[in-house]
Amino acid sequence: MATETRRHREWNEITQGIIGAAIDVHRELGPGLLEAVYEECLCWELQARSISCERQKPIPISYKGRILDADYRIDLIVEATVVVELKAVDTLRPVHFAQLLSYLVLTDSPLGLLINFNEARLIDGVHRVANKNANLPRTEVVSKDHRSWIRTNGPPY
């Protein structure tokens, strides 16, 4: 239990750092720009805070044992733990949450943030999504339906 609590604290610290950096980017640029601009600025802001960040990381997709030549890319992976999907849209739709959940399942990541920069107040566009099945064997994770995620404003579990 202590390990889980420590892990949750680490995830909270990482997500707080990401959200703080995103708020700074939004304060500087405001809404209305392209997603790619926010992605570059957010990654720069995270690195300036000594938070590791990978941009446009490809996700290998396997179908019946064969790796496909598909071009799925995650916007950001922060501290090798949190998947960050960025948007600059009028309204987030269920498909945006499903996209993030798919990335969490495919990478076996425990936690993700969906951030929509096209909001007057950025915090209104920040959503935390947990993959309750992270760290399970791949066959079990893939066999679960996409209702295995939750939206929360608190700890992921």
Salt bridges, closest charged atoms under 4 A:
ASP24 OD1 - ARG27 NH1 3.68
ASP24 OD2 - ARG49 NH2 2.17
GLU39 OE2 - ARG55 NE 3.01
GLU45 OE2 - ARG49 NE 3.28
GLU54 OE1 - LYS57 NZ 3.49
ASP71 OD1 - ARG73 NE 3.04
GLU85 OE2 - LYS87 NZ 3.10
ASP124 OD1 - ARG121 NH2 2.94
ASP145 OD2 - ARG147 NH2 2.54
